[in-house]
Amino acid sequence: MSNSFFQKDIVSIRDFDKKKFETIFDATDKIIKMNPSERRELARGKTLGYLFFEPSTRTRLSFEAAMASLGGTSIGIADASSSSAKKGESLADTVKIMSLYSDVLVLRHQLDGSSRFAAEISEKPMINAGSGTEEHPTQAILDLYTIWKEKKRIDGLKIGIVGDLKYGRTVYSLLYALGNYKVDVHLISPTALKIRADSTYEIKKRLPYKESTDLEENLDDFDVLYVTRIQKERFADAEEYAKVKGSYKIVPDMLKKMKDDVIIMHPLPRLDEISHDLDSTKQAKYFKQAEYGKDTRAALLALILNENGF
């Protein structure tokens, strides 16, 4: 069986189509059901190299956990201050060295274009784990998988995406990915945090969407509510952040206005945009979403590392 992911870079979700998503979904289901001893043969003797120049909890740890579940090992940089970047080493040299030590690389970097640049430099497959304000493709994969598993479909759903739509790279990857499906998307954000104009043209060619600033007016419509935090670290001006901080908060009373089977998602970390009182409700899927992150990344790594799939 041919495996189109073998030794391929994962830089942009725009390189994916519905068939590729289905391949990963099926592979993830297989990974979850696989006997652990059999699963540990999929990357035995292989090494994942990670380069994280921005803070991360779920992405880095889920990649490490995924690689360990496949029988592989992980090495890398979890903090730029502990690497030779602190001494002025270029990203190109860091990537070249890490590709000598690893079989697959994962990069998170604050600069737009960093992952595409690294993919050109690396001698090994490169996975984008977040490049500036651009994209976070493996987050979009796990987001789609979460919707697919929890709602049993993607086509035909009404999806609300709320919060920081200007700087949230998870949002852009998710919108590009949803362009492969027939969905009704509603974007809700403060005016200052609307989706960036330079991205709207390409997205709208494949995915019609509505925009508003009012969260509650359409709560009863959504099958999926995808919440994002307002990203303080992306603001150059602290006063501008203060104006939009806390714009939206999902609280238990809102569930009365929503469909009983709505699912609430969040790429995490959260601040105060989802009340902790929702954590125990059946609608809250953000922790399950994080768990699926390990499984989808394990499936992706297994596909990249095994020529004939598994």
Backbone torsions as a table, in degrees:
resi	resn	phi	psi	omega
1	MET	NA	129.3	-179.4
2	SER	-72.6	146.7	-178.1
3	ASN	-126.5	103.4	-174.9
4	SER	-71.3	-10.6	-180.0
5	PHE	-91.7	-11.1	-173.9
6	PHE	-58.8	122.3	176.9
7	GLN	59.4	25.4	-179.0
8	LYS	-98.8	146.4	173.0
9	ASP	-74.9	148.8	173.4
10	ILE	-119.1	90.8	-174.4
11	VAL	-104.9	-43.0	-176.7
12	SER	-136.7	140.4	177.4
13	ILE	-69.5	-15.9	178.1
14	ARG	-69.1	-12.5	176.5
15	ASP	-83.4	-1.9	-175.8
16	PHE	-100.2	152.0	169.2
17	ASP	-127.7	179.5	-175.7
18	LYS	-58.9	-39.2	-178.9
19	LYS	-62.8	-41.0	179.7
20	LYS	-66.6	-39.3	176.9
21	PHE	-62.3	-43.8	179.8
22	GLU	-62.4	-36.0	176.4
23	THR	-60.6	-44.4	-179.5
24	ILE	-70.1	-40.0	178.5
25	PHE	-60.0	-45.8	-180.0
26	ASP	-64.4	-40.6	179.3
27	ALA	-65.6	-37.2	178.1
28	THR	-65.3	-45.1	176.2
29	ASP	-57.2	-40.4	-179.2
30	LYS	-66.9	-42.2	178.0
31	ILE	-59.0	-45.7	-177.6
32	ILE	-61.8	-39.4	-176.0
33	LYS	-85.5	-13.8	-172.5
34	MET	-68.8	144.3	173.2
35	ASN	-60.0	131.4	-176.1
36	PRO	-54.6	-39.2	-179.5
37	SER	-67.0	-34.2	176.9
38	GLU	-71.9	-40.7	179.9
39	ARG	-62.5	-35.9	-177.1
40	ARG	-70.2	-6.0	176.2
41	GLU	-87.5	-11.5	-172.5
42	LEU	-72.2	-23.2	178.1
43	ALA	-137.1	22.7	179.6
44	ARG	-59.7	131.3	-179.3
45	GLY	81.6	1.1	-179.2
46	LYS	-103.0	154.4	-177.4
47	THR	-126.3	130.8	172.6
48	LEU	-94.3	127.5	175.5
49	GLY	-107.2	123.6	-179.7
50	TYR	-114.9	139.8	179.8
51	LEU	-127.6	101.9	-176.7
52	PHE	-113.8	103.3	179.4
53	PHE	-93.8	-0.7	172.1
54	GLU	-126.7	153.7	179.8
55	PRO	-60.7	147.1	177.3
56	SER	-158.2	143.8	171.0
57	THR	-114.0	-69.2	-174.5
58	ARG	-63.2	-45.9	-173.4
59	THR	-63.8	-51.5	-177.8
60	ARG	-65.4	-47.5	-176.8
61	LEU	-68.0	-34.0	179.2
62	SER	-69.9	-34.6	174.9
63	PHE	-65.6	-42.9	178.0
64	GLU	-63.7	-44.6	179.6
65	ALA	-64.5	-39.3	179.1
66	ALA	-63.0	-46.2	-179.5
67	MET	-64.3	-40.0	178.4
68	ALA	-63.7	-38.0	-179.8
69	SER	-66.9	-21.4	178.2
70	LEU	-92.3	1.2	179.0
71	GLY	89.7	6.2	-179.8
72	GLY	-96.0	-178.7	178.5
73	THR	-123.4	164.3	-179.6
74	SER	-130.7	139.9	172.9
75	ILE	-135.4	155.9	176.0
76	GLY	162.8	-167.4	-176.9
77	ILE	-113.9	116.1	179.5
78	ALA	-95.7	-12.7	-175.8
79	ASP	-150.4	120.3	-176.6
80	ALA	-56.8	-29.4	-177.3
81	SER	-68.9	-15.9	179.3
82	SER	-101.0	9.4	-179.2
83	SER	-113.1	175.6	178.5
84	SER	-71.8	-6.9	171.8
85	ALA	-59.4	-30.1	177.9
86	LYS	-63.0	-28.0	179.3
87	LYS	-90.6	-1.7	178.6
88	GLY	103.3	7.7	178.7
89	GLU	-63.4	139.0	-178.5
90	SER	-73.0	157.0	175.4
91	LEU	-60.3	-39.2	-179.5
92	ALA	-58.7	-45.3	-179.3
93	ASP	-68.3	-39.4	178.6
94	THR	-61.6	-44.4	179.5
95	VAL	-64.7	-43.3	179.9
96	LYS	-59.2	-45.2	-179.2
97	ILE	-65.2	-46.3	-177.9
98	MET	-64.2	-33.2	-180.0
99	SER	-70.1	-20.7	175.3
100	LEU	-74.4	-24.9	-174.6
101	TYR	-99.9	-7.7	-169.5
102	SER	-130.5	166.0	176.3
103	ASP	-102.5	-20.3	176.5
104	VAL	-153.8	142.1	-177.3
105	LEU	-116.5	148.7	174.4
106	VAL	-126.7	127.6	-176.2
107	LEU	-125.1	132.1	166.5
108	ARG	-123.2	128.1	-175.1
109	HIS	-147.1	151.2	-174.7
110	GLN	-78.6	-13.3	-176.0
111	LEU	-93.8	135.6	172.3
112	ASP	-61.1	139.2	178.7
113	GLY	85.5	-3.6	-174.5
114	SER	-64.0	-40.6	-177.0
115	SER	-71.0	-39.0	177.8
116	ARG	-65.3	-40.6	176.4
117	PHE	-61.3	-45.9	-178.6
118	ALA	-64.1	-36.8	179.3
119	ALA	-63.2	-32.1	178.0
120	GLU	-73.5	-28.7	-178.1
121	ILE	-84.4	-39.7	-171.7
122	SER	-69.2	143.1	174.5
123	GLU	-88.6	-5.4	-179.2
124	LYS	-121.7	161.1	179.5
125	PRO	-56.3	138.2	-177.2
126	MET	-116.2	131.9	177.0
127	ILE	-112.4	127.0	177.4
128	ASN	-78.9	117.0	177.8
129	ALA	-106.6	23.4	179.6
130	GLY	125.5	111.5	179.6
131	SER	-120.7	107.3	179.7
132	GLY	51.9	-131.4	178.0
133	THR	-99.6	12.4	-172.2
134	GLU	-80.8	-78.8	-170.7
135	GLU	-144.1	164.1	175.7
136	HIS	-146.2	75.7	-167.9
137	PRO	-61.5	-38.1	-178.7
138	THR	-70.8	-23.8	173.3
139	GLN	-67.2	-41.8	178.6
140	ALA	-63.9	-37.7	178.5
141	ILE	-62.3	-46.9	-178.8
142	LEU	-70.6	-29.9	176.5
143	ASP	-65.3	-46.9	178.5
144	LEU	-62.4	-42.1	-179.8
145	TYR	-62.7	-39.9	177.7
146	THR	-60.1	-47.3	178.8
147	ILE	-61.5	-45.6	-177.9
148	TRP	-61.6	-41.2	-179.4
149	LYS	-74.3	-42.5	-173.3
150	GLU	-82.3	-30.1	180.0
151	LYS	-106.2	-5.4	177.7
152	LYS	68.1	7.1	178.2
153	ARG	-169.2	168.9	171.4
154	ILE	-122.4	-46.1	177.4
155	ASP	-54.8	136.8	175.1
156	GLY	88.7	-2.4	-177.5
157	LEU	-85.4	153.6	172.9
158	LYS	-104.9	120.3	-170.4
159	ILE	-121.6	123.6	174.5
160	GLY	-101.8	131.8	178.6
161	ILE	-121.3	120.7	-168.9
162	VAL	-128.7	142.4	174.1
163	GLY	123.8	-133.7	-177.1
164	ASP	-86.3	96.9	-177.7
165	LEU	-97.3	-7.5	179.1
166	LYS	-83.8	-48.0	-174.8
167	TYR	-102.0	-12.8	-173.9
168	GLY	-75.1	100.8	-177.1
169	ARG	-66.6	-24.9	176.2
170	THR	-63.2	-33.6	-179.3
171	VAL	-65.8	-44.6	-178.2
172	TYR	-64.3	-44.9	178.3
173	SER	-62.4	-40.6	179.8
174	LEU	-65.0	-41.6	179.5
175	LEU	-65.3	-43.0	176.6
176	TYR	-59.9	-42.3	-178.9
177	ALA	-66.1	-43.0	-178.9
178	LEU	-65.6	-17.8	176.1
179	GLY	-62.1	-12.5	177.4
180	ASN	-87.7	-2.3	-174.3
181	TYR	-127.3	164.7	176.5
182	LYS	-96.6	91.8	-176.8
183	VAL	-130.2	159.9	177.3
184	ASP	-107.7	111.0	-173.9
185	VAL	-110.6	135.0	177.9
186	HIS	-124.4	120.9	-179.3
187	LEU	-100.3	126.5	-176.6
188	ILE	-124.9	121.4	-178.5
189	SER	-159.8	161.8	168.0
190	PRO	-60.1	151.4	-178.9
191	THR	-54.0	-38.4	-177.7
192	ALA	-70.7	-14.0	-176.7
193	LEU	-118.5	25.9	175.3
194	LYS	-64.7	159.3	178.1
195	ILE	-54.2	140.7	-174.9
196	ARG	-65.6	138.8	-177.1
197	ALA	-60.9	-31.5	-177.5
198	ASP	-71.6	-11.5	179.4
199	SER	-106.0	-17.6	-172.0
200	THR	-65.9	-37.3	-175.8
201	TYR	-60.7	-50.4	-177.6
202	GLU	-66.5	-40.8	-179.3
203	ILE	-65.6	-44.3	-176.6
204	LYS	-66.2	-22.6	176.9
205	LYS	-63.1	-27.6	-175.3
206	ARG	-117.5	-17.1	-172.4
207	LEU	-144.1	98.6	174.6
208	PRO	-64.8	143.7	177.9
209	TYR	-151.1	159.0	175.2
210	LYS	-106.0	155.4	177.4
211	GLU	-128.4	145.2	174.4
212	SER	-160.3	172.9	176.5
213	THR	-108.2	-9.5	-174.4
214	ASP	-97.9	114.2	-179.1
215	LEU	-73.8	-42.5	-167.7
216	GLU	-77.8	-18.9	-174.5
217	GLU	-67.1	-22.1	-178.1
218	ASN	-122.6	16.2	-176.2
219	LEU	-56.9	-34.3	-175.9
220	ASP	-76.3	-6.1	-177.7
221	ASP	-88.9	-28.2	-164.4
222	PHE	-79.4	138.0	168.2
223	ASP	-90.3	-28.5	179.8
224	VAL	-135.4	130.4	173.0
225	LEU	-117.3	113.7	-176.6
226	TYR	-106.2	114.0	-173.1
227	VAL	-107.0	138.0	176.1
228	THR	-125.9	153.3	177.3
229	ARG	-81.3	156.6	172.4
230	ILE	-84.3	121.0	-165.5
231	GLN	-88.8	95.9	-177.1
232	LYS	-56.3	-37.0	-174.7
233	GLU	-68.2	-14.4	-180.0
234	ARG	-90.2	-9.0	-176.9
235	PHE	-87.6	130.7	175.6
236	ALA	-78.8	-24.1	-175.4
237	ASP	-119.9	117.7	-178.2
238	ALA	-62.6	-31.5	179.3
239	GLU	-67.5	-36.7	178.0
240	GLU	-65.9	-38.7	176.5
241	TYR	-63.3	-42.5	-178.0
242	ALA	-60.4	-30.2	-178.9
243	LYS	-68.3	-30.1	-174.8
244	VAL	-111.0	-8.3	179.1
245	LYS	-55.5	133.1	176.8
246	GLY	70.6	24.0	-177.7
247	SER	-61.1	-35.7	-177.5
248	TYR	-134.4	142.5	175.6
249	LYS	-144.5	124.8	178.9
250	ILE	-88.8	118.1	-177.4
251	VAL	-122.2	161.6	-175.1
252	PRO	-54.0	-36.9	-178.8
253	ASP	-59.5	-26.5	-179.5
254	MET	-67.7	-24.5	-179.7
255	LEU	-61.1	-28.3	179.9
256	LYS	-65.0	-25.3	-179.0
257	LYS	-91.8	-10.6	-175.0
258	MET	-97.8	162.9	172.1
259	LYS	-60.2	144.5	-177.4
260	ASP	-61.7	-30.4	-176.4
261	ASP	-103.8	18.7	175.3
262	VAL	-61.8	148.4	171.6
263	ILE	-114.5	137.6	179.9
264	ILE	-107.4	123.9	-176.4
265	MET	-120.4	159.8	177.7
266	HIS	-160.6	132.3	179.9
267	PRO	-70.9	-16.1	-179.7
268	LEU	62.3	150.9	6.2
269	PRO	-76.7	154.1	175.6
270	ARG	-104.1	158.0	172.1
271	LEU	-108.8	-96.3	178.9
272	ASP	-120.7	13.7	-174.4
273	GLU	-77.2	-17.3	170.8
274	ILE	-128.5	122.2	179.1
275	SER	-61.8	140.1	176.2
276	HIS	-63.6	-18.5	178.5
277	ASP	-67.3	-15.5	178.7
278	LEU	-85.9	-12.7	-170.4
279	ASP	-58.0	-33.3	-175.8
280	SER	-91.8	1.3	-179.0
281	THR	-81.3	158.1	-179.6
282	LYS	-70.8	-19.6	-179.3
283	GLN	-77.5	-24.7	-177.0
284	ALA	-74.8	116.7	-177.6
285	LYS	-121.4	8.3	-172.9
286	TYR	-69.3	-30.8	176.4
287	PHE	-76.8	-36.4	173.9
288	LYS	-63.1	-38.6	176.3
289	GLN	-57.3	-44.7	178.1
290	ALA	-64.6	-37.0	177.3
291	GLU	-65.0	-42.4	177.0
292	TYR	-61.6	-26.0	178.5
293	GLY	-58.8	-42.2	177.4
294	LYS	-64.4	-42.6	-176.3
295	ASP	-68.0	-44.0	-179.8
296	THR	-68.0	-36.0	179.0
297	ARG	-71.4	-33.7	174.4
298	ALA	-63.7	-43.1	179.1
299	ALA	-62.6	-43.1	-179.3
300	LEU	-64.3	-44.5	178.1
301	LEU	-62.2	-42.1	179.8
302	ALA	-62.9	-38.4	178.6
303	LEU	-68.9	-39.5	-179.8
304	ILE	-67.2	-34.5	-172.5
305	LEU	-93.1	-12.2	-175.0
306	ASN	-121.2	113.2	-172.2
307	GLU	-57.6	-39.1	-177.7
308	ASN	-99.8	19.7	-177.4
309	GLY	70.2	-151.8	-180.0
310	PHE	-156.4	NA	NA
